[in-house]
Amino acid sequence: MKKGNVYRIYPDKEQKTLLEQHFGATRFIYNRSLSIKNLMYDKFRINVTEIDLNNNLSSLKETFPWLKDINSQSLQQANRNLLTGFKNFFDGNGSFPTRKKKKDNHFSFQVPQNYQINLTASLIYLPKIGWMKIVIHRDFLSKEFIENNLVLKEVNGEKILDQKLNKEFRILKTLTVSRTLAGRYHVSILVEDNEPYPEPESFTEETTVGIDVGIKLFAVLSTGEVIENPKFLKRSLKKLVKLQRSVSRKQKGSKNRKKTVAKLAKHHQLIANQRNDYQHKVSMKIISENQAVCLEDLNVKGLVRNHCLAQSISDVGWSEFIRKLIYKAEWYGKTILRIGRFEASSKSCNVCGYKKDNLTLDIREWECPSCKTLHDRDLNASINIKKIALNNLNTAGTAGRAYGLTGISQRYEVGSHPF
């Protein structure tokens, strides 16, 4: 079973400079390799392989000497990520790879091997960068597992876990270093404990729950439980507007402007952390209390094109919440069932099946003309989602839809997500 855990690191001033160089260099190699691969195929119909791209790194280091200061494994990993992007595209699980831009604010690079973790002093060593403080707030592997399955070395009485010494066990996987807009540095440690994923537990109609996600309410369950939407972004809009206006008033390039931009970024980071924490708590509660969860396959990308709803949809974070439900279901042997996005879950009466075609978004309650049942829009939708999902499963006569990994959701490697 693969799992990733994210920890905060505290580099010094010199190490921050080295980290920024690694961010820029891996982005440079990715874009350079993308140009080469596209050019060779367009002009000569030649498919450039990973070996060809890695061999080209030697000549690039002669042309750009600053690349010699970068961990070579990280540069090679950039090429590997590019080819993975092409594979996902041709498999129908992603878009065509495009150039990475600094202004997109995605700062990360990967360290496939040769990193070390000082378990005694809470330090981490990255090649070409050195030792720095790390806050290990949760164990990425249990102490018993480390002692029984991995090799530890002792230096001055301190226990150090060296990835190189444990390479043959294939437990310590790739380490990813990233930086947020607020200037905080993190490492994500991916490990594989060689334990199989638990078999999905059997479920019945009573142990299955349907979920209808929304904007006014975060989610409504088919059991009648209502989960409120905390609206973290909306609650902070006034402060964000005030900070943004303060940034606009500062002279470009000034130190005061940089300080204000940092304050704005930290507040955005706070909102993202609040939303992430809330989604983890809600998803964990739902997974632990039910054997199967029924969801609707929403076209979130299409929905956010509506400028009237875009901010609210982004604030609630439907895609990320569903992603958390899916990988936690696999971790704990639970089942995710999906229904099509064009199913009339809100417009159909869950009692008699009557379909109300003229149901608009502003109507929160409606009475069925056929059976005279008064429906709450969201509760009715969640009940219908459960009914449709179970009916589809019985009709298919197979458990192949058990984790709901159909279509776009297959692009995620469920068990390797952080947190």
C-alpha positions in Angstrom: 0.0 0.0 0.0 1.4 3.4 -1.0 0.9 6.4 1.2 2.3 9.9 1.1 2.8 12.2 4.1 3.5 16.0 3.9 5.9 17.6 6.4 7.1 21.1 6.8 10.8 21.9 6.5 12.8 24.9 7.6 15.7 25.6 5.3 18.2 28.4 6.1 18.8 31.4 3.7 21.4 29.6 1.7 19.3 26.5 1.4 16.3 28.5 0.3 18.4 29.8 -2.6 19.4 26.2 -3.6 15.8 25.1 -3.4 14.7 27.9 -5.7 17.4 26.9 -8.1 16.1 23.4 -8.1 12.6 24.6 -8.8 13.7 26.7 -11.8 16.1 24.1 -13.2 13.6 21.2 -13.2 11.1 23.5 -14.8 13.7 24.5 -17.4 14.6 20.8 -18.2 10.9 19.9 -18.5 10.2 22.7 -21.0 13.4 22.0 -22.9 12.6 18.3 -23.2 9.0 19.1 -24.2 10.3 21.3 -27.0 12.8 18.7 -28.2 10.2 15.9 -28.2 7.6 17.9 -30.1 10.1 19.2 -32.6 11.6 15.8 -33.4 8.1 14.3 -33.9 6.7 17.2 -35.9 9.7 17.4 -38.3 11.0 13.8 -38.5 8.3 11.6 -36.8 10.9 10.4 -34.3 9.8 9.4 -30.8 12.4 10.7 -28.3 12.8 8.3 -25.4 13.7 8.9 -21.8 17.2 7.6 -22.4 17.6 10.1 -25.2 16.4 13.0 -23.0 18.7 11.9 -20.1 21.7 11.6 -22.5 21.0 15.2 -23.6 21.5 16.4 -20.0 25.3 16.1 -20.3 25.4 18.5 -23.3 23.0 20.9 -21.6 25.2 21.1 -18.5 28.1 22.2 -20.7 25.9 24.9 -22.3 24.3 25.9 -19.0 27.0 25.4 -16.3 24.5 26.3 -13.5 22.8 23.0 -14.1 25.8 21.2 -12.5 24.7 22.6 -9.1 21.4 20.7 -9.4 20.8 17.2 -8.2 21.0 15.1 -11.4 18.4 12.7 -10.2 15.9 15.5 -10.0 16.6 16.6 -13.5 16.1 13.1 -14.8 12.9 12.9 -12.8 11.6 16.0 -14.7 12.1 14.0 -18.0 10.3 11.0 -16.5 7.4 13.2 -15.4 7.1 14.6 -18.9 6.9 11.1 -20.5 4.3 10.2 -17.8 2.3 13.2 -19.0 2.4 12.0 -22.6 1.4 8.5 -21.5 -1.6 9.8 -19.5 -2.7 11.9 -22.5 -2.6 8.9 -25.0 -4.4 6.7 -22.4 -7.2 9.3 -22.2 -6.5 10.3 -18.6 -5.1 13.8 -19.1 -4.5 16.7 -21.4 -1.6 17.2 -23.7 1.6 18.3 -21.8 2.2 22.1 -22.0 5.0 24.3 -20.9 5.4 25.1 -17.2 5.4 28.7 -16.3 6.9 30.5 -13.3 3.8 32.6 -13.0 1.6 29.5 -12.5 3.1 29.3 -9.0 3.7 25.5 -9.0 7.0 25.2 -7.3 8.2 21.6 -6.8 10.9 19.1 -7.7 11.4 15.4 -6.8 14.3 13.5 -5.2 14.0 9.8 -6.2 16.9 8.6 -4.0 19.8 9.4 -1.7 17.9 11.4 0.8 18.3 10.8 4.6 16.1 11.3 7.6 17.5 11.8 11.1 14.8 10.3 13.3 16.4 11.4 16.5 17.1 15.1 15.8 14.2 15.6 13.3 16.5 16.6 10.4 16.3 15.7 6.7 19.1 15.6 4.1 18.6 16.4 0.5 21.4 15.9 -2.1 23.1 19.1 -3.2 21.2 21.0 -0.4 22.2 19.5 2.9 20.6 18.9 6.3 17.6 21.0 7.4 15.0 20.9 10.1 11.8 18.9 9.5 8.7 18.7 11.7 7.5 15.0 11.6 4.0 15.5 13.1 2.9 12.0 12.1 4.9 8.8 11.5 5.2 7.9 7.8 6.1 4.4 9.0 5.6 2.9 12.4 8.6 2.5 14.7 8.2 -1.2 14.8 8.1 -1.4 11.0 11.3 0.6 10.6 13.1 -1.5 13.2 12.0 -4.8 11.7 12.1 -4.0 8.0 14.6 -1.2 7.3 18.3 -0.6 8.0 19.2 2.3 10.4 22.6 3.7 10.8 23.9 5.5 14.0 26.0 8.6 13.9 26.9 10.1 17.3 24.1 8.2 18.9 21.5 9.5 16.5 19.4 7.1 14.3 19.4 8.0 10.6 17.2 6.4 8.0 19.2 6.4 4.7 17.2 5.8 1.5 20.4 4.5 -0.3 20.9 1.8 2.3 17.3 0.6 2.0 17.1 0.9 -1.7 16.7 -2.9 -2.2 13.6 -3.1 0.0 11.7 -0.6 -2.3 9.9 0.9 0.7 11.1 4.5 0.6 9.9 6.0 -2.6 10.2 9.4 -4.2 10.4 12.5 -2.1 8.8 15.7 -3.4 9.9 19.2 -2.3 7.4 22.0 -2.7 6.9 25.6 -1.8 3.6 27.4 -1.2 2.8 31.0 -2.2 3.1 31.9 1.4 6.8 30.9 1.2 6.4 27.7 3.3 8.5 24.7 2.2 7.3 21.1 2.5 8.4 17.6 1.7 6.1 14.8 0.7 7.5 11.3 1.6 6.0 8.5 -0.5 6.4 5.1 1.1 5.1 1.6 0.3 4.8 -0.8 3.2 4.2 -3.9 0.9 0.9 -4.5 2.6 -2.0 -5.3 0.2 -5.0 -3.0 0.1 -7.9 -4.5 2.2 -10.6 -6.4 0.3 -13.8 -4.3 -0.1 -16.2 -5.1 2.6 -19.7 -6.4 1.7 -22.4 -3.8 1.9 -26.2 -3.6 1.9 -28.7 -0.9 1.2 -28.7 -0.1 4.9 -24.9 0.4 5.1 -24.9 2.5 1.9 -25.2 6.3 1.8 -25.9 8.7 -1.0 -24.3 12.1 -1.0 -25.4 15.2 -2.8 -22.8 17.9 -2.7 -24.0 21.5 -3.0 -23.1 25.2 -2.5 -25.6 26.4 0.1 -24.9 23.2 2.0 -21.6 21.4 1.8 -23.4 18.0 1.5 -26.7 16.3 2.2 -26.7 12.6 3.0 -29.5 10.2 2.1 -29.9 9.5 5.8 -31.1 13.0 6.3 -27.9 14.3 7.8 -27.0 17.8 6.7 -23.3 19.0 6.5 -23.0 22.8 6.6 -20.8 24.7 4.2 -18.4 26.8 6.2 -17.7 29.0 3.2 -14.1 29.8 4.3 -13.4 32.1 1.3 -16.6 34.0 1.5 -16.0 34.7 5.2 -12.6 36.1 4.5 -13.4 38.1 1.4 -13.5 41.5 3.2 -10.0 41.0 4.6 -8.7 39.7 1.2 -10.1 42.8 -0.5 -8.5 45.0 2.0 -5.1 43.3 1.6 -5.4 43.4 -2.2 -6.1 47.1 -2.2 -3.2 47.6 0.1 -1.0 45.8 -2.4 -2.3 48.0 -5.2 -1.4 51.2 -3.4 2.2 50.1 -2.8 4.9 51.1 -5.3 5.9 48.2 -7.6 9.3 46.7 -6.6 9.2 48.3 -3.1 9.9 46.4 0.1 6.5 47.4 1.5 4.8 45.9 -1.5 6.6 42.6 -1.0 5.6 42.5 2.7 2.0 43.2 1.8 2.0 40.5 -0.9 3.4 38.1 1.7 0.5 38.9 4.0 -2.0 38.4 1.2 -0.4 35.0 0.3 -0.4 33.8 3.9 -4.2 34.6 4.2 -4.9 32.7 1.0 -2.8 29.8 2.5 -4.9 29.9 5.7 -8.1 29.6 3.7 -6.8 26.7 1.7 -5.6 25.0 4.9 -9.0 25.5 6.6 -10.8 24.0 3.6 -8.4 21.1 3.4 -8.8 20.3 7.1 -12.6 20.4 6.9 -12.7 18.1 3.9 -10.4 15.6 5.6 -12.6 15.5 8.7 -15.9 15.2 6.8 -14.6 12.5 4.3 -13.1 10.5 7.2 -16.4 10.6 9.1 -18.4 9.4 6.1 -16.0 6.6 5.2 -15.8 5.3 8.8 -19.6 5.3 9.3 -20.6 3.6 6.0 -19.6 0.5 3.9 -20.5 2.1 0.6 -20.8 5.7 -0.6 -22.7 6.8 -3.7 -21.6 9.9 -5.6 -22.6 11.8 -8.7 -19.9 12.3 -11.4 -19.9 16.1 -11.7 -18.4 18.1 -14.5 -16.8 20.6 -12.2 -14.6 22.1 -15.0 -17.8 22.9 -16.9 -19.7 24.2 -13.9 -17.0 26.7 -12.9 -17.3 28.4 -16.4 -20.5 29.9 -15.0 -19.2 33.2 -13.6 -22.2 33.4 -11.2 -21.3 30.1 -9.5 -17.5 29.8 -10.1 -16.4 31.4 -6.8 -18.8 29.4 -4.7 -17.9 26.1 -6.4 -14.2 26.8 -6.0 -14.8 27.7 -2.3 -16.6 24.4 -1.5 -14.0 22.3 -3.4 -16.1 19.4 -4.8 -13.3 17.7 -6.8 -10.9 17.6 -3.9 -13.5 16.3 -1.5 -14.5 13.5 -3.9 -10.8 12.7 -4.4 -10.3 12.3 -0.6 -13.4 10.0 -0.4 -12.1 7.8 -3.2 -8.6 7.1 -1.9 -9.7 6.8 1.7 -12.3 4.2 0.6 -9.5 2.1 -0.9 -7.3 2.5 2.3 -10.1 1.2 4.5 -11.8 -1.4 2.2 -14.9 0.6 1.5 -16.8 1.0 -1.7 -17.4 4.1 -3.9 -20.3 3.9 -6.4 -20.7 6.5 -9.1 -23.7 7.5 -11.3 -23.6 9.5 -14.5 -23.7 13.3 -14.5 -26.8 13.4 -16.7 -29.0 11.4 -14.3 -32.0 13.5 -13.1 -31.3 13.0 -9.4 -32.7 16.4 -8.3 -35.7 16.4 -10.7 -37.0 12.9 -10.0 -39.3 12.0 -7.2 -37.7 9.4 -5.0 -41.1 7.9 -4.1 -42.9 7.5 -7.4 -40.3 8.4 -10.0 -42.1 11.5 -11.4 -39.7 13.8 -13.3 -40.2 17.6 -12.8 -38.4 19.1 -15.9 -39.0 22.7 -15.0 -37.0 22.5 -11.7 -34.7 25.5 -11.5 -31.8 26.1 -9.1 -33.7 28.7 -7.0 -36.3 26.1 -6.1 -35.2 24.4 -2.9 -38.4 22.5 -2.1 -41.1 21.1 -4.5 -44.2 19.0 -4.3 -44.6 16.0 -6.5 -47.7 16.4 -8.6 -48.1 12.7 -8.8 -47.8 11.4 -5.2 -48.1 14.8 -3.4 -44.8 14.2 -1.6 -43.0 17.4 -0.4 -39.3 17.1 -1.3 -36.3 19.0 0.0 -34.3 19.4 -3.2 -30.9 18.2 -1.8 -32.2 15.3 0.3 -34.3 14.1 -2.6 -31.2 14.2 -4.8 -29.1 12.2 -2.3 -31.7 9.5 -2.0 -32.0 9.2 -5.8 -28.2 9.0 -6.1 -28.2 6.1 -3.8 -31.1 4.4 -5.6 -29.6 4.9 -9.1 -26.1 3.7 -8.0 -27.4 0.5 -6.4 -29.7 -0.2 -9.3 -26.9 0.2 -11.8 -24.7 -2.1 -9.7 -27.5 -4.8 -9.7 -28.1 -4.3 -13.4 -24.4 -4.7 -14.2 -24.2 -7.8 -12.1 -20.6 -7.2 -11.3 -18.4 -5.5 -8.7 -16.2 -3.9 -11.4 -17.6 -0.5 -10.5 -16.8 -1.0 -6.8 -14.4 1.9 -6.3 -16.1 4.0 -8.9 -12.8 4.3 -10.9 -14.4 4.9 -14.2 -13.5 7.6 -16.7 -11.6 10.6 -15.4 -11.2 9.3 -11.9 -8.8 6.6 -13.1 -6.0 9.1 -13.6 -5.5 9.1 -9.8 -3.3 6.5 -8.1 -5.7 6.2 -5.2 -3.4 4.9 -2.6 -0.6 7.3 -3.0 -2.2 10.6 -2.1 -0.8 12.7 0.7 -2.5 13.1 4.1 
